[in-house]
Amino acid sequence: MAGKISFRAVIFDFDGTIVDSYEAHLESFRRALEKHGLKVEDEEIYRRFGKPAKVILAEILPESQHRHIDDIVRDKRREFIDTSSRIRLFEGVEDTLKYLVSKGVFLGLATSADRPSVMRVLEKFRLEHYFRTVVSSEDVVEAKPNPKIFTLTAERLGVEPKDCLIVGDSIFDVIAAVEAGMRIVVVANNPYQIGDVEAMGVEVLEAIGYLKNLF
């Protein structure tokens, strides 16, 4: 994506794109699973970051444990209240958001996380006012890689899909963006997925601050 680009809206993923929440989510998974006498390799979760917790658990747990998934998800959300204290903003995030708004770009947030968790973190870092809309897991039936979360965000922003740029960190963001007919760039924050992203020919940014160079 050489040179300057022109989009009416930029839609951001949240976890792993705007906030470094990998360890916080990972630890909340560990604690919730431990309560049920379960343990999985960290990498199995890392490779699925970008999907809702319920979907991740359905993929990594044996079928005999699927009856416990709803309980584990509830436990994870409770644990995340504590582990979320570990979340940090990635460097350059607020400057980038401020710059895009100054250019008249509409900003939206599209996340597979639950709304209470997202809003709590946004408010902590005083970022909520940058986003015209926040679309979370409660707003869609199917999460990423289904494209609905991105098309719904565009609809709420009043912008056509072709006029939106997606900024994410996972292969699931890429698949959803392509299905939605939107352009995407990926921030190189998740080493377990970046190879799959590059294989799809998507532009990878070393840090979110480089996004400013595209506008």
Backbone as a chain_set.jsonl record, in Angstrom:
{"seq": "MAGKISFRAVIFDFDGTIVDSYEAHLESFRRALEKHGLKVEDEEIYRRFGKPAKVILAEILPESQHRHIDDIVRDKRREFIDTSSRIRLFEGVEDTLKYLVSKGVFLGLATSADRPSVMRVLEKFRLEHYFRTVVSSEDVVEAKPNPKIFTLTAERLGVEPKDCLIVGDSIFDVIAAVEAGMRIVVVANNPYQIGDVEAMGVEVLEAIGYLKNLF", "coords": {"N": [[0.865, -1.185, 0.0], [1.46, 1.511, -1.15], [2.441, 4.942, -0.713], [0.21, 7.783, -0.002], [-3.076, 7.206, 1.311], [-6.663, 7.197, 1.001], [-9.307, 7.103, 3.039], [-12.58, 7.108, 4.371], [-13.131, 6.116, 6.826], [-11.585, 4.452, 9.602], [-11.366, 1.322, 10.986], [-10.725, -0.215, 13.95], [-9.37, -3.167, 15.381], [-9.293, -4.396, 18.757], [-8.048, -5.834, 21.221], [-4.672, -6.617, 21.288], [-4.168, -4.971, 19.194], [-4.75, -2.216, 19.73], [-4.472, -2.264, 22.506], [-2.084, -3.884, 24.581], [-2.887, -6.734, 25.543], [-2.426, -9.365, 25.697], [-1.08, -11.011, 27.682], [-2.697, -10.531, 29.896], [-5.198, -11.6, 29.095], [-4.386, -14.215, 28.609], [-3.572, -15.077, 31.166], [-6.016, -14.905, 32.507], [-7.431, -16.886, 31.176], [-5.856, -19.102, 31.959], [-6.312, -19.164, 34.763], [-9.105, -19.549, 34.904], [-9.421, -22.002, 33.601], [-7.925, -23.617, 35.301], [-9.516, -23.687, 37.564], [-11.318, -25.564, 36.833], [-9.853, -27.792, 36.729], [-8.298, -27.999, 34.463], [-5.845, -27.641, 31.828], [-4.066, -26.006, 29.257], [-1.747, -25.622, 26.522], [-0.032, -22.526, 26.274], [0.485, -21.524, 23.713], [-1.531, -22.59, 22.14], [-3.662, -20.979, 22.75], [-2.674, -18.428, 22.077], [-2.487, -18.663, 19.288], [-5.07, -18.435, 18.573], [-6.012, -16.015, 19.367], [-8.108, -13.257, 18.903], [-10.415, -14.431, 18.326], [-13.628, -15.038, 19.935], [-13.757, -15.893, 23.463], [-15.352, -18.144, 24.004], [-15.376, -19.524, 21.59], [-12.662, -20.058, 21.258], [-12.23, -21.811, 23.444], [-13.898, -23.932, 22.709], [-12.477, -24.936, 20.605], [-10.023, -25.735, 21.668], [-10.439, -27.43, 23.805], [-11.139, -30.822, 24.811], [-13.937, -32.661, 23.527], [-15.409, -33.793, 25.557], [-15.322, -31.951, 27.573], [-16.803, -29.814, 26.797], [-19.258, -29.195, 27.834], [-18.747, -27.642, 29.976], [-17.997, -25.165, 29.084], [-19.444, -22.672, 29.068], [-19.443, -22.034, 31.793], [-16.697, -21.782, 32.235], [-16.106, -19.595, 30.63], [-17.522, -17.582, 31.986], [-16.079, -17.604, 34.388], [-13.611, -16.814, 33.392], [-14.13, -14.17, 32.606], [-14.596, -13.007, 35.089], [-12.077, -13.337, 36.275], [-10.616, -11.764, 34.56], [-11.161, -9.194, 35.319], [-9.399, -8.778, 37.364], [-6.873, -9.475, 36.168], [-6.743, -7.63, 34.127], [-5.463, -5.386, 34.991], [-2.935, -5.549, 34.105], [-2.874, -4.711, 31.52], [-1.617, -2.711, 28.896], [-1.297, 0.261, 26.916], [-0.353, 0.08, 23.509], [2.609, 1.551, 22.236], [2.312, 4.757, 20.799], [-0.383, 4.706, 20.183], [-2.445, 6.569, 21.106], [-1.575, 9.0, 19.956], [-1.799, 8.332, 17.273], [-4.58, 7.883, 16.971], [-5.523, 10.432, 17.596], [-4.364, 11.897, 15.529], [-5.624, 10.812, 13.218], [-8.309, 11.531, 13.681], [-8.009, 14.274, 13.544], [-7.659, 14.547, 10.87], [-10.13, 14.239, 9.918], [-11.098, 11.674, 9.756], [-13.358, 9.023, 10.35], [-13.601, 7.023, 13.226], [-13.883, 3.664, 14.256], [-14.512, 0.862, 16.439], [-14.067, -2.57, 16.481], [-14.588, -5.48, 17.995], [-13.992, -8.789, 19.262], [-14.292, -9.163, 21.902], [-16.137, -8.876, 25.057], [-18.49, -6.239, 25.71], [-18.538, -4.861, 28.34], [-15.923, -5.372, 29.358], [-14.313, -4.201, 27.388], [-15.132, -1.49, 27.411], [-14.419, -0.779, 29.98], [-11.626, -0.833, 29.84], [-11.136, 1.044, 27.792], [-12.074, 3.371, 29.023], [-10.331, 3.51, 31.155], [-7.95, 4.246, 29.898], [-8.767, 6.555, 28.781], [-9.784, 6.72, 26.117], [-12.201, 6.444, 24.905], [-13.614, 8.544, 23.695], [-12.604, 8.913, 21.185], [-13.743, 7.169, 19.422], [-16.422, 6.7, 17.246], [-18.226, 4.644, 17.238], [-18.609, 1.538, 18.948], [-18.381, -1.79, 18.409], [-19.14, -4.897, 19.666], [-18.796, -8.321, 20.909], [-21.381, -8.849, 21.761], [-23.001, -7.736, 19.874], [-23.167, -9.143, 17.531], [-23.984, -12.273, 15.961], [-22.208, -14.181, 14.953], [-18.756, -14.136, 15.4], [-15.528, -12.714, 14.381], [-13.745, -14.978, 12.281], [-15.96, -14.206, 10.71], [-17.379, -11.71, 8.646], [-19.323, -9.929, 9.58], [-19.05, -8.299, 11.876], [-17.383, -6.242, 11.065], [-18.779, -5.133, 8.885], [-21.094, -4.269, 10.145], [-20.04, -2.334, 11.861], [-19.127, -0.451, 9.977], [-21.6, 0.245, 8.883], [-22.804, 1.499, 11.105], [-21.15, 3.643, 11.291], [-21.88, 4.965, 9.068], [-20.663, 4.596, 6.61], [-19.495, 3.284, 3.501], [-18.349, -0.097, 2.917], [-16.114, -0.203, 1.149], [-14.879, 2.165, 1.621], [-13.572, 1.948, 3.975], [-10.824, 1.296, 6.136], [-9.313, -1.399, 7.689], [-7.674, -2.055, 10.761], [-5.765, -4.4, 12.267], [-4.58, -7.277, 14.164], [-4.513, -9.953, 13.734], [-4.878, -13.081, 11.906], [-7.525, -13.623, 11.678], [-8.758, -11.16, 11.638], [-7.895, -10.389, 9.125], [-9.109, -12.268, 7.358], [-11.827, -11.689, 7.843], [-11.939, -8.989, 7.034], [-11.306, -9.141, 4.289], [-13.483, -10.666, 3.381], [-15.448, -8.817, 3.88], [-14.996, -6.934, 2.001], [-13.122, -4.936, 2.445], [-10.152, -2.952, 2.863], [-7.097, -3.845, 4.54], [-4.609, -3.421, 7.064], [-2.04, -4.847, 9.05], [-0.848, -4.884, 12.344], [2.263, -5.811, 13.625], [2.064, -7.5, 16.099], [1.462, -10.0, 17.121], [3.325, -12.699, 17.139], [2.726, -15.349, 16.579], [0.873, -15.442, 14.594], [1.641, -13.889, 12.468], [2.984, -14.933, 10.246], [0.985, -16.278, 8.779], [-0.545, -14.093, 8.096], [1.178, -12.579, 6.434], [1.411, -14.389, 4.373], [-0.933, -14.045, 3.052], [-0.539, -11.767, 1.697], [-0.875, -9.315, 2.922], [-0.296, -5.98, 4.043], [2.077, -5.342, 6.543], [2.579, -3.585, 9.519], [5.203, -2.355, 11.519], [4.685, -1.064, 13.908], [1.887, 0.582, 15.448], [2.008, 3.307, 15.138], [3.053, 3.782, 12.606], [0.919, 3.874, 10.963], [0.084, 6.466, 10.595], [1.679, 7.411, 8.566], [0.476, 6.608, 6.279], [-1.601, 8.252, 5.691]], "CA": [[0.0, 0.0, 0.0], [2.438, 2.588, -1.244], [1.954, 6.31, -0.775], [-0.917, 8.169, 0.845], [-4.344, 6.579, 0.985], [-7.798, 8.014, 1.403], [-10.454, 6.353, 3.521], [-13.441, 7.913, 5.227], [-13.172, 5.536, 8.173], [-10.649, 3.409, 10.009], [-11.966, 0.451, 11.993], [-9.668, -0.885, 14.693], [-9.511, -4.246, 16.344], [-8.955, -3.886, 20.085], [-7.003, -6.604, 21.896], [-3.531, -6.937, 20.45], [-3.976, -3.913, 18.195], [-4.689, -0.959, 20.475], [-3.936, -2.547, 23.838], [-1.309, -5.106, 24.772], [-3.678, -7.466, 26.535], [-2.163, -10.794, 25.518], [-0.773, -11.689, 28.937], [-3.871, -10.42, 30.766], [-6.175, -12.595, 28.663], [-3.8, -15.536, 28.792], [-3.626, -15.419, 32.582], [-7.416, -15.14, 32.894], [-7.736, -18.232, 30.675], [-5.168, -20.078, 32.818], [-6.994, -19.247, 36.058], [-10.442, -20.122, 34.723], [-9.252, -23.422, 33.285], [-7.419, -24.286, 36.495], [-10.655, -23.91, 38.46], [-12.018, -26.756, 36.358], [-8.876, -28.863, 36.641], [-7.86, -28.104, 33.072], [-4.658, -26.882, 31.458], [-3.707, -26.108, 27.842], [-0.528, -24.903, 26.187], [-0.267, -21.109, 25.985], [0.517, -21.281, 22.272], [-2.834, -22.94, 21.572], [-4.511, -19.801, 22.922], [-2.086, -17.353, 21.284], [-2.794, -18.854, 17.868], [-6.496, -18.187, 18.355], [-6.377, -14.666, 19.779], [-8.896, -12.612, 17.858], [-11.717, -15.089, 18.388], [-14.233, -14.962, 21.276], [-13.298, -16.907, 24.409], [-16.163, -19.355, 23.864], [-14.921, -20.23, 20.39], [-11.324, -20.569, 21.561], [-12.359, -22.963, 24.324], [-14.492, -25.033, 21.947], [-11.46, -25.482, 19.712], [-8.85, -26.28, 22.352], [-10.8, -28.419, 24.824], [-11.762, -32.047, 24.299], [-15.399, -32.571, 23.462], [-15.973, -34.194, 26.846], [-15.323, -30.787, 28.464], [-17.554, -28.709, 26.189], [-20.409, -28.834, 28.677], [-18.289, -26.682, 30.986], [-17.466, -23.963, 28.441], [-20.113, -21.447, 29.526], [-18.946, -21.744, 33.138], [-15.303, -21.332, 32.122], [-16.151, -18.234, 30.082], [-17.917, -16.697, 33.083], [-14.931, -17.509, 35.298], [-12.571, -16.024, 32.731], [-14.511, -12.753, 32.68], [-14.357, -12.562, 36.471], [-10.628, -13.271, 36.469], [-10.078, -10.682, 33.742], [-11.283, -7.95, 36.086], [-8.135, -8.669, 38.097], [-5.695, -9.513, 35.298], [-6.741, -6.477, 33.212], [-4.541, -4.361, 35.501], [-1.674, -5.723, 33.382], [-3.01, -4.197, 30.16], [-0.935, -1.463, 28.573], [-1.457, 0.757, 25.551], [0.821, 0.002, 22.655], [3.212, 2.856, 21.999], [1.857, 5.496, 19.631], [-1.819, 4.547, 19.917], [-3.254, 7.787, 21.243], [-1.136, 9.957, 18.942], [-2.354, 7.903, 15.989], [-6.019, 8.157, 16.985], [-5.685, 11.884, 17.556], [-3.985, 12.341, 14.174], [-6.662, 10.422, 12.268], [-9.474, 12.379, 13.932], [-7.681, 15.616, 13.046], [-7.772, 14.475, 9.412], [-11.54, 14.059, 9.586], [-11.395, 10.256, 9.573], [-14.24, 8.429, 11.35], [-12.987, 5.86, 13.851], [-14.749, 2.677, 14.878], [-13.843, -0.243, 17.115], [-14.778, -3.827, 16.248], [-13.865, -6.427, 18.835], [-14.644, -10.039, 19.665], [-14.417, -9.157, 23.366], [-17.431, -8.407, 25.559], [-18.534, -4.785, 25.849], [-18.108, -4.32, 29.636], [-14.46, -5.429, 29.466], [-13.736, -3.221, 26.458], [-15.395, -0.127, 27.859], [-13.63, -0.553, 31.188], [-10.247, -0.532, 29.436], [-11.158, 2.318, 27.067], [-12.235, 4.451, 29.998], [-9.092, 3.567, 31.93], [-6.945, 4.987, 29.13], [-9.43, 7.763, 28.267], [-9.782, 6.63, 24.656], [-13.542, 6.19, 24.379], [-14.138, 9.668, 22.915], [-12.072, 8.887, 19.815], [-14.494, 6.227, 18.59], [-17.828, 7.032, 17.016], [-19.018, 3.469, 17.587], [-17.903, 0.348, 19.425], [-19.15, -3.005, 18.143], [-18.52, -5.965, 20.451], [-19.333, -9.672, 20.692], [-22.822, -8.871, 22.022], [-23.729, -7.125, 18.76], [-23.199, -10.037, 16.369], [-24.183, -13.688, 16.272], [-20.949, -14.838, 14.646], [-17.616, -13.222, 15.513], [-14.472, -12.923, 13.402], [-13.52, -14.346, 10.981], [-17.152, -13.751, 10.007], [-17.204, -10.279, 8.375], [-20.451, -9.114, 10.038], [-18.651, -7.306, 12.875], [-16.83, -5.098, 10.345], [-19.81, -4.477, 8.076], [-21.985, -3.575, 11.077], [-19.334, -1.126, 12.302], [-19.195, 0.495, 8.859], [-22.99, 0.709, 8.808], [-23.038, 2.437, 12.199], [-20.376, 4.853, 10.985], [-22.469, 5.584, 7.884], [-19.62, 4.559, 5.582], [-19.485, 2.072, 2.699], [-17.195, -0.959, 3.187], [-14.957, 0.129, 0.311], [-14.278, 3.396, 2.138], [-13.045, 1.654, 5.31], [-9.567, 0.586, 6.324], [-9.263, -2.17, 8.931], [-6.363, -2.206, 11.398], [-5.879, -5.516, 13.19], [-3.329, -7.96, 14.516], [-4.654, -11.398, 13.588], [-5.33, -13.633, 10.631], [-8.995, -13.591, 11.675], [-9.085, -9.819, 11.151], [-7.633, -10.374, 7.68], [-10.162, -13.028, 6.673], [-13.082, -10.93, 7.955], [-11.844, -7.775, 6.218], [-11.386, -9.534, 2.879], [-14.87, -11.055, 3.127], [-16.28, -7.605, 3.952], [-14.633, -6.04, 0.902], [-12.397, -3.811, 3.032], [-8.695, -3.033, 2.913], [-6.604, -4.075, 5.893], [-3.2, -3.499, 7.427], [-1.898, -5.586, 10.302], [0.267, -4.493, 13.209], [3.014, -7.041, 13.914], [2.11, -7.682, 17.551], [1.261, -11.403, 17.48], [4.269, -13.474, 16.333], [2.202, -16.66, 16.239], [-0.04, -15.35, 13.452], [2.13, -12.967, 11.445], [3.325, -15.689, 9.039], [-0.25, -16.491, 8.027], [-0.947, -12.781, 7.571], [2.065, -12.251, 5.312], [1.12, -15.323, 3.29], [-2.096, -13.52, 2.324], [-0.131, -10.557, 0.987], [-1.351, -8.124, 3.634], [0.775, -5.105, 4.534], [2.329, -5.446, 7.977], [3.223, -2.421, 10.113], [6.0, -2.713, 12.698], [4.012, -0.476, 15.068], [0.67, 1.279, 15.021], [2.345, 4.675, 14.768], [3.341, 3.863, 11.176], [-0.335, 4.101, 10.254], [0.001, 7.891, 10.249], [2.408, 7.645, 7.327], [-0.356, 6.216, 5.154], [-2.668, 9.238, 5.476]], "C": [[0.902, 1.235, 0.0], [1.759, 3.951, -1.278], [0.777, 6.566, 0.146], [-2.195, 7.489, 0.374], [-5.476, 7.438, 1.524], [-8.97, 7.115, 1.764], [-11.268, 7.257, 4.43], [-13.413, 7.412, 6.662], [-12.046, 4.532, 8.372], [-11.306, 2.634, 11.146], [-10.855, -0.359, 12.645], [-10.186, -2.129, 15.4], [-9.038, -3.686, 17.683], [-7.779, -4.629, 20.717], [-5.885, -6.968, 20.918], [-3.244, -5.912, 19.379], [-3.802, -2.565, 18.877], [-4.07, -1.174, 21.853], [-3.188, -3.868, 23.845], [-1.953, -5.875, 25.917], [-3.427, -8.966, 26.468], [-1.979, -11.509, 26.849], [-1.968, -11.653, 29.89], [-4.927, -11.461, 30.392], [-5.66, -14.005, 28.902], [-3.9, -15.983, 30.248], [-5.064, -15.672, 33.039], [-7.904, -16.487, 32.364], [-7.131, -19.284, 31.604], [-5.943, -20.287, 34.122], [-8.355, -19.918, 35.94], [-10.357, -21.618, 34.44], [-8.809, -24.213, 34.512], [-8.546, -24.584, 37.482], [-11.422, -25.176, 38.098], [-11.054, -27.928, 36.171], [-8.316, -29.071, 35.26], [-6.626, -27.24, 32.817], [-4.408, -27.089, 29.97], [-2.424, -25.322, 27.61], [-0.86, -23.459, 25.806], [-0.357, -20.853, 24.482], [-0.813, -21.598, 21.604], [-3.809, -21.775, 21.689], [-3.992, -18.65, 22.067], [-2.486, -17.458, 19.819], [-4.249, -18.536, 17.543], [-6.938, -16.819, 18.856], [-7.021, -13.942, 18.607], [-10.276, -13.225, 17.757], [-12.298, -14.918, 19.789], [-13.746, -16.114, 22.156], [-14.055, -18.223, 24.237], [-15.711, -20.195, 22.678], [-13.544, -20.836, 20.625], [-11.409, -21.84, 22.393], [-12.941, -24.167, 23.592], [-13.464, -25.705, 21.051], [-10.332, -26.186, 20.458], [-9.173, -27.354, 23.384], [-11.374, -29.681, 24.186], [-13.278, -31.955, 24.408], [-16.052, -32.926, 24.797], [-16.07, -33.042, 27.833], [-16.197, -29.644, 27.952], [-18.751, -28.287, 27.041], [-20.032, -27.802, 29.737], [-17.915, -25.317, 30.4], [-18.119, -22.691, 28.948], [-19.632, -21.047, 30.925], [-17.515, -21.211, 33.099], [-15.249, -19.902, 31.59], [-16.533, -17.243, 31.175], [-16.766, -16.507, 34.075], [-13.825, -16.66, 34.69], [-12.877, -14.533, 32.821], [-14.299, -12.201, 34.087], [-12.867, -12.396, 36.733], [-10.019, -12.094, 35.715], [-10.196, -9.326, 34.442], [-9.994, -7.696, 36.859], [-6.941, -8.576, 37.15], [-5.626, -8.314, 34.353], [-5.865, -5.331, 33.718], [-3.196, -4.432, 34.789], [-1.7, -5.104, 31.982], [-2.303, -2.856, 30.009], [-1.297, -1.038, 27.155], [-0.183, 0.479, 24.769], [1.327, 1.419, 22.382], [2.665, 3.483, 20.717], [0.37, 5.442, 19.365], [-2.567, 5.868, 19.99], [-2.847, 8.849, 20.227], [-1.731, 9.62, 17.583], [-3.843, 8.188, 15.909], [-6.284, 9.655, 16.849], [-5.396, 12.429, 16.154], [-5.09, 12.03, 13.173], [-7.919, 11.27, 12.439], [-9.23, 13.785, 13.391], [-7.784, 15.686, 11.525], [-9.216, 14.274, 8.955], [-11.942, 12.626, 9.34], [-12.307, 9.774, 10.698], [-13.565, 7.182, 11.915], [-14.035, 4.959, 14.491], [-13.911, 1.581, 15.506], [-14.689, -1.492, 16.919], [-14.012, -4.94, 16.94], [-14.676, -7.668, 19.173], [-14.823, -10.131, 21.176], [-15.807, -8.671, 23.784], [-17.36, -6.915, 25.879], [-18.082, -4.273, 27.227], [-16.583, -4.3, 29.79], [-13.807, -4.361, 28.606], [-13.922, -1.806, 26.979], [-14.601, 0.209, 29.108], [-12.194, -0.154, 30.832], [-10.178, 0.798, 28.682], [-11.228, 3.497, 28.029], [-10.972, 4.611, 30.844], [-8.042, 4.421, 31.225], [-7.506, 6.25, 28.476], [-9.394, 7.826, 26.732], [-11.18, 6.592, 24.058], [-14.044, 7.297, 23.462], [-13.619, 9.695, 21.482], [-12.954, 8.07, 18.871], [-15.958, 6.608, 18.485], [-18.74, 5.853, 17.338], [-18.092, 2.355, 18.05], [-18.826, -0.841, 19.203], [-18.42, -4.169, 18.805], [-19.212, -7.303, 20.18], [-20.845, -9.74, 20.928], [-23.648, -8.394, 20.827], [-23.864, -8.024, 17.539], [-23.39, -11.474, 16.823], [-22.877, -14.451, 16.071], [-19.815, -13.817, 14.682], [-16.611, -13.486, 14.396], [-14.022, -14.382, 13.435], [-14.764, -14.043, 10.16], [-17.06, -12.238, 9.824], [-18.257, -9.365, 8.982], [-20.026, -8.017, 11.006], [-18.073, -6.059, 12.2], [-17.896, -4.381, 9.526], [-20.804, -3.725, 8.962], [-21.328, -2.287, 11.586], [-19.375, -0.058, 11.217], [-20.593, 1.093, 8.734], [-23.275, 1.748, 9.891], [-22.254, 3.732, 12.02], [-20.959, 5.61, 9.792], [-21.522, 5.622, 6.709], [-19.706, 3.228, 4.825], [-18.246, 1.23, 3.005], [-15.949, -0.587, 2.396], [-14.229, 1.38, 0.79], [-13.699, 3.215, 3.542], [-11.69, 0.954, 5.229], [-9.628, -0.114, 7.672], [-7.83, -2.196, 9.448], [-6.505, -3.297, 12.45], [-4.533, -6.126, 13.504], [-3.373, -9.447, 14.226], [-5.088, -11.803, 12.194], [-6.849, -13.594, 10.536], [-9.511, -12.209, 11.266], [-8.942, -9.764, 9.63], [-8.758, -11.071, 6.921], [-11.477, -12.259, 6.689], [-13.067, -9.694, 7.066], [-11.976, -8.087, 4.732], [-12.816, -9.893, 2.507], [-15.796, -9.843, 3.1], [-15.998, -6.643, 2.804], [-13.904, -4.802, 1.37], [-10.895, -4.034, 2.942], [-8.266, -3.215, 4.358], [-5.093, -3.957, 5.954], [-3.141, -4.16, 8.796], [-0.67, -5.096, 11.054], [0.938, -5.77, 13.711], [3.175, -7.262, 15.421], [1.978, -9.133, 17.993], [2.159, -12.292, 16.62], [3.742, -14.831, 15.894], [1.294, -16.631, 15.013], [0.526, -14.561, 12.274], [2.513, -13.683, 10.149], [2.108, -15.925, 8.164], [-0.732, -15.195, 7.389], [-0.127, -12.431, 6.34], [1.797, -13.15, 4.112], [-0.08, -14.873, 2.458], [-1.796, -12.206, 1.627], [-0.596, -9.267, 1.624], [-0.173, -7.3, 4.121], [0.87, -5.184, 6.05], [3.089, -4.217, 8.446], [3.991, -2.863, 11.353], [5.362, -2.199, 13.987], [2.838, 0.35, 14.57], [0.949, 2.716, 14.6], [2.632, 4.857, 13.288], [2.084, 4.088, 10.352], [-0.459, 5.548, 9.805], [0.678, 8.189, 8.919], [1.582, 7.316, 6.082], [-1.423, 7.25, 4.816], [-2.074, 10.631, 5.225]], "O": [[1.075, 1.903, 1.019], [0.654, 4.099, -1.801], [0.391, 5.72, 0.952], [-2.371, 7.23, -0.817], [-5.275, 8.292, 2.388], [-9.549, 6.451, 0.904], [-10.716, 8.071, 5.169], [-13.64, 8.175, 7.601], [-11.616, 3.858, 7.437], [-11.745, 3.214, 12.139], [-10.134, -1.098, 11.973], [-11.29, -2.141, 15.944], [-8.444, -2.609, 17.728], [-6.657, -4.123, 20.746], [-6.13, -7.549, 19.861], [-2.202, -5.965, 18.725], [-2.825, -1.857, 18.633], [-3.252, -0.376, 22.311], [-3.597, -4.838, 23.208], [-1.614, -5.694, 27.086], [-4.132, -9.748, 27.107], [-2.649, -12.506, 27.115], [-2.225, -12.621, 30.606], [-5.485, -12.125, 31.265], [-6.402, -14.883, 29.341], [-4.266, -17.124, 30.532], [-5.306, -16.552, 33.864], [-8.699, -17.16, 33.021], [-7.803, -20.24, 31.99], [-6.2, -21.417, 34.535], [-8.719, -20.752, 36.769], [-11.135, -22.403, 34.982], [-9.26, -25.337, 34.735], [-8.529, -25.614, 38.156], [-12.085, -25.78, 38.94], [-11.393, -28.928, 35.538], [-7.903, -30.177, 34.908], [-6.396, -26.242, 33.5], [-4.52, -28.208, 29.47], [-2.062, -24.459, 28.41], [-1.839, -23.199, 25.107], [-1.181, -20.056, 24.033], [-1.187, -20.958, 20.621], [-4.679, -21.599, 20.836], [-4.774, -17.968, 21.404], [-2.791, -16.45, 19.183], [-4.614, -18.387, 16.377], [-8.122, -16.492, 18.78], [-6.543, -14.007, 17.474], [-11.193, -12.636, 17.184], [-11.551, -14.678, 20.738], [-13.373, -17.175, 21.656], [-13.459, -19.297, 24.316], [-15.67, -21.423, 22.752], [-13.284, -21.978, 20.244], [-10.744, -22.832, 22.092], [-12.522, -25.299, 23.83], [-13.563, -26.899, 20.769], [-9.745, -27.134, 19.936], [-8.289, -28.106, 23.795], [-12.02, -29.614, 23.141], [-13.818, -31.26, 25.269], [-17.123, -32.415, 25.124], [-16.806, -33.126, 28.816], [-16.313, -28.613, 28.615], [-19.197, -27.142, 26.966], [-20.905, -27.163, 30.325], [-17.552, -24.408, 31.145], [-17.421, -21.718, 29.233], [-19.437, -19.864, 31.205], [-17.167, -20.296, 33.844], [-14.441, -19.095, 32.047], [-15.929, -16.176, 31.279], [-16.511, -15.396, 34.54], [-13.178, -15.88, 35.388], [-11.985, -13.727, 33.083], [-13.87, -11.059, 34.252], [-12.448, -11.415, 37.347], [-9.039, -11.498, 36.161], [-9.409, -8.418, 34.175], [-9.55, -6.556, 36.995], [-6.091, -7.7, 37.307], [-4.554, -8.011, 33.828], [-5.556, -4.408, 32.964], [-2.405, -3.491, 34.855], [-0.659, -4.987, 31.335], [-2.382, -1.989, 30.88], [-1.57, -1.878, 26.297], [0.924, 0.622, 25.289], [0.542, 2.364, 22.308], [2.568, 2.823, 19.682], [-0.106, 6.067, 18.417], [-3.25, 6.248, 19.038], [-3.715, 9.535, 19.687], [-2.122, 10.512, 16.83], [-4.323, 8.682, 14.889], [-7.152, 10.082, 16.088], [-6.1, 13.311, 15.662], [-5.455, 12.885, 12.366], [-8.528, 11.683, 11.451], [-10.138, 14.412, 12.845], [-7.974, 16.763, 10.961], [-9.49, 14.154, 7.761], [-13.007, 12.369, 8.778], [-12.064, 10.076, 11.866], [-13.018, 6.376, 11.162], [-14.948, 5.425, 15.173], [-12.746, 1.393, 15.154], [-15.895, -1.473, 17.164], [-12.913, -5.301, 16.519], [-15.893, -7.602, 19.346], [-15.439, -11.074, 21.672], [-16.556, -8.127, 22.973], [-16.312, -6.397, 26.267], [-17.302, -3.322, 27.279], [-16.02, -3.328, 30.292], [-12.865, -3.695, 29.036], [-12.98, -1.013, 26.988], [-14.159, 1.344, 29.282], [-11.621, 0.747, 31.444], [-9.263, 1.59, 28.907], [-10.525, 4.494, 27.862], [-10.597, 5.727, 31.202], [-7.338, 5.21, 31.855], [-6.814, 6.929, 27.718], [-9.025, 8.841, 26.141], [-11.337, 6.695, 22.841], [-14.819, 7.029, 22.544], [-14.148, 10.432, 20.65], [-12.911, 8.263, 17.656], [-16.642, 6.813, 19.487], [-19.907, 6.05, 17.677], [-16.95, 2.244, 17.605], [-19.928, -0.889, 19.75], [-17.239, -4.404, 18.547], [-20.097, -7.398, 19.33], [-21.518, -10.596, 20.356], [-24.857, -8.624, 20.774], [-24.603, -7.697, 16.61], [-23.005, -11.844, 17.933], [-22.486, -15.264, 16.909], [-19.907, -12.757, 14.063], [-16.815, -14.37, 13.564], [-13.928, -14.968, 14.514], [-14.636, -13.652, 9.0], [-16.694, -11.538, 10.768], [-18.116, -8.144, 8.916], [-20.577, -6.917, 10.969], [-18.248, -4.947, 12.698], [-17.915, -3.151, 9.477], [-21.301, -2.666, 8.578], [-21.998, -1.263, 11.722], [-19.631, 1.111, 11.505], [-20.75, 2.293, 8.509], [-23.916, 2.764, 9.623], [-22.643, 4.782, 12.53], [-20.583, 6.753, 9.533], [-21.556, 6.551, 5.902], [-19.957, 2.181, 5.421], [-17.194, 1.785, 3.322], [-14.84, -0.65, 2.926], [-13.087, 1.622, 0.402], [-13.375, 4.191, 4.219], [-11.458, 0.122, 4.352], [-9.957, 0.506, 8.683], [-6.885, -2.34, 8.672], [-7.266, -3.15, 13.407], [-3.485, -5.578, 13.162], [-2.383, -10.145, 14.443], [-5.592, -10.996, 11.412], [-7.402, -13.536, 9.438], [-10.56, -12.092, 10.633], [-9.768, -9.167, 8.939], [-9.294, -10.527, 5.955], [-12.167, -12.183, 5.672], [-14.066, -9.383, 6.417], [-12.674, -7.382, 4.003], [-13.313, -9.486, 1.457], [-16.801, -9.836, 2.391], [-16.695, -5.64, 2.655], [-14.04, -3.734, 0.773], [-10.426, -5.172, 2.945], [-8.964, -2.801, 5.285], [-4.387, -4.341, 5.021], [-4.07, -4.048, 9.596], [0.402, -4.916, 10.477], [0.266, -6.696, 14.166], [4.287, -7.216, 15.948], [2.341, -9.469, 19.12], [1.798, -12.61, 15.487], [4.254, -15.409, 14.935], [0.978, -17.681, 14.452], [-0.058, -14.569, 11.191], [2.384, -13.109, 9.068], [2.185, -15.79, 6.942], [-1.262, -15.199, 6.278], [-0.68, -12.031, 5.315], [1.94, -12.722, 2.966], [-0.227, -15.271, 1.302], [-2.685, -11.595, 1.034], [-0.702, -8.239, 0.954], [0.835, -7.851, 4.563], [-0.139, -5.102, 6.751], [4.107, -3.843, 7.863], [3.487, -3.656, 12.149], [5.487, -2.828, 15.037], [2.802, 0.766, 13.412], [0.21, 3.283, 13.796], [2.477, 5.958, 12.759], [2.164, 4.449, 9.178], [-1.039, 5.829, 8.756], [0.286, 9.124, 8.22], [1.943, 7.699, 4.969], [-2.079, 7.15, 3.779], [-2.817, 11.591, 5.022]]}, "num_chains": 1, "name": "protein.A"}
